[in-house]
Amino acid sequence: MKTIVSVIGKDAVGIISKVSAICFECNANIVDITQSVLQDMFVMVMLTEIKDLNCSFTDFSEKMKQLGKENNLDIRVMHEDIFNSMHRI
């Protein structure tokens, strides 16, 4: 099972490190990552593998949401099932 983690906010040092630290803490494997800075806005999309997660998906998502609040970032975690359902005919 996979998730998409999206991060948007004002650019600052350490954003990738902080998000990656939560992935490490929860045993979510980062499969792919893309990021860029558009003027002073940081934008990142991360694909993570969560089959070996050591906490619930809800806890993982809440930790990311809390990190976003603490750092004035919009961090969203979407389970791959959402994407599969959206594209099913």
N, C-alpha and C positions, 0 to 999 in steps of 0.2 A: 504494500500500500504506500502511496505517495501523497505528499502535500505540496501546495504552492504557498510560499511565504512571500508576501509583497511588503516592501518598506518604502515609504515616501515621507520626506521631511527636509528641513533645512540641513544642508551639509555640515558635518562635524566629524572630528577625528574619532575613530573607534566604533562607528556604527556596525560595520561588518563584524568586528571582533565581539561586540556585545551580543549580536544575534547568533553568531556562531557558538558562543559560550553556552547559550541556552540549548542549542542543538546538541552540543556535547553533553551537557548536564542530563538531558532527557534521552540520550542515545539515538538521536535522529541523524542519519547519515546525509550529508550534503552531497547530492548527486550532480547538480549543475547550478551555476550562479552567474547572473549577469547584473552589472551595475553601471550606472553612469551619473554624472553630475551635469545637470542642465541649468546653466547659470549658477545659482547658489542652492539649487534643489537636488537632493540626493534621491535616486530612484534605484531600487534593487528588486529583482525577482529571483527567488531561490527555489529549486526543486529538491525536496528531501524525501528520503526513504524512511518510513516509520514502522516497518514490520517488527523491529526489535526495540521499540519505544519502551522505556522503563517506567513510564507514567501514563496516565490516560491521555487520549487525544485532547480532551477538554482541558486538562491541566497544562499540556504543552501549549495549546492555543492561548490560555489565560496568562501564562508566563510571558508569551510574546506580547500580548495586549498590554500587560503591566509595564513591560520594558518600553513600549511605545509611549505610554502615559508619562513615565518618568523622564523620557528624553524628547518629548514633543514630536513624536513620530506617529504616523499612521501605519501600524503593523497589522496585517491580516493573514490568517492561516486558513487555507481552504483545502479540504480533503478532496482527493481525486474523484471520489464518487459524485461530487457536485458537478464536476466537468463532464463526467460520463453521462450523467442524467440530462444535462443541458444539451448534449449533442446526440441524444438518442431519438430516433424517429419513431 
